[in-house]
């Protein structure tokens, strides 16, 4: 379930971010409470709180006093933009080099989608 090489709070942050990108959490929707998510994931509430602080510091969610954390307008677009940039500068060069080594064409790659 949890990757041992990465802190759990970062994995929780990434799951919530993916939920925002996948529109499981939409603009104006509340995130699960710290206690509810901690119980569901069987982690310490401080771990969830730290993940939520990261999301808030990134400007993806906002706290509403007494109500919880809510997804802000533009959060999805910001996350998608950041992920694209990260993919194109980090993952893609490695993947592209591997594709070239294997002699795969665009047609080969597109055909694999149907398989």
C-alpha positions in Angstrom: 0.0 0.0 0.0 2.6 2.6 1.1 5.9 3.0 -0.6 8.7 2.6 1.9 11.1 5.0 0.1 8.8 8.1 0.3 7.3 9.7 3.4 3.6 8.8 3.8 2.5 12.4 4.0 3.9 13.0 0.5 2.1 9.9 -0.8 -1.2 11.2 0.8 -0.6 14.6 -0.8 0.0 13.0 -4.2 -3.2 10.9 -3.9 -5.3 14.0 -3.1 -3.6 15.9 -5.9 -4.4 13.0 -8.3 -8.0 13.1 -7.0 -8.2 16.8 -7.9 -6.7 16.2 -11.4 -9.2 13.3 -11.9 -12.0 15.5 -10.6 -12.8 13.3 -7.7 -12.5 16.5 -5.7 -14.0 19.4 -7.6 -13.7 23.1 -7.1 -15.5 24.1 -3.9 -15.7 20.6 -2.6 -14.4 19.7 0.9 -11.6 17.3 1.4 -12.2 14.5 3.9 -11.5 15.6 7.5 -8.1 14.9 8.9 -9.5 12.3 11.3 -11.7 10.6 8.7 -8.8 10.2 6.2 -6.4 9.1 9.0 -8.8 6.4 10.1 -9.5 5.3 6.5 -5.8 5.1 5.6 -4.7 3.8 9.1 -2.2 6.6 9.6 -1.6 9.1 12.3 -3.8 12.3 12.0 -0.6 14.4 12.1 0.5 12.6 8.9 -2.7 13.7 7.1 -2.4 17.1 8.6 1.1 17.5 7.2 -0.1 16.4 3.7 -3.0 18.9 3.9 -0.5 21.7 4.9 1.5 20.9 1.8 -1.6 21.2 -0.4 -2.6 24.5 1.3 0.9 25.9 1.0 0.8 25.1 -2.8 -2.5 27.1 -3.0 -4.5 24.1 -4.1 -6.9 24.1 -1.1 -8.1 26.7 1.3 -9.2 26.4 4.9 -12.6 27.6 5.9 -12.8 28.2 9.6 -14.8 25.5 11.3 -15.6 23.8 8.0 -12.4 22.2 6.7 -10.3 22.4 3.6 -11.8 23.1 0.2 -10.5 22.8 -3.4 -9.8 26.2 -4.9 -10.5 27.4 -8.4 -7.6 26.7 -10.7 -6.2 23.9 -8.6 -6.8 21.2 -11.3 -5.2 23.4 -14.0 -2.2 24.2 -11.8 -1.7 20.5 -11.0 -2.0 19.4 -14.6 0.4 22.1 -15.7 2.9 21.1 -13.0 2.6 17.4 -13.8 3.1 18.0 -17.6 6.2 20.0 -16.9 7.5 17.3 -14.5 6.8 14.6 -17.0 8.4 16.4 -20.0 11.5 17.3 -18.1 11.8 14.2 -15.9 10.1 11.0 -17.1 9.8 11.7 -20.9 13.5 11.9 -21.7 14.1 8.5 -20.1 11.0 7.0 -21.8 11.9 8.5 -25.1 15.4 7.1 -25.0 14.0 3.7 -24.2 11.5 3.9 -27.1 14.3 4.8 -29.5 16.5 1.9 -28.2 13.6 -0.5 -28.9 13.1 1.0 -32.4 9.4 1.7 -31.7 7.4 4.0 -33.9 4.5 6.2 -33.1 2.3 3.7 -34.8 3.7 0.9 -32.6 2.9 3.0 -29.5 -0.6 3.9 -30.6 -1.4 0.3 -31.6 -0.4 -0.8 -28.0 -3.3 1.3 -26.7 -5.7 -1.0 -28.4 -4.1 -4.2 -27.0 
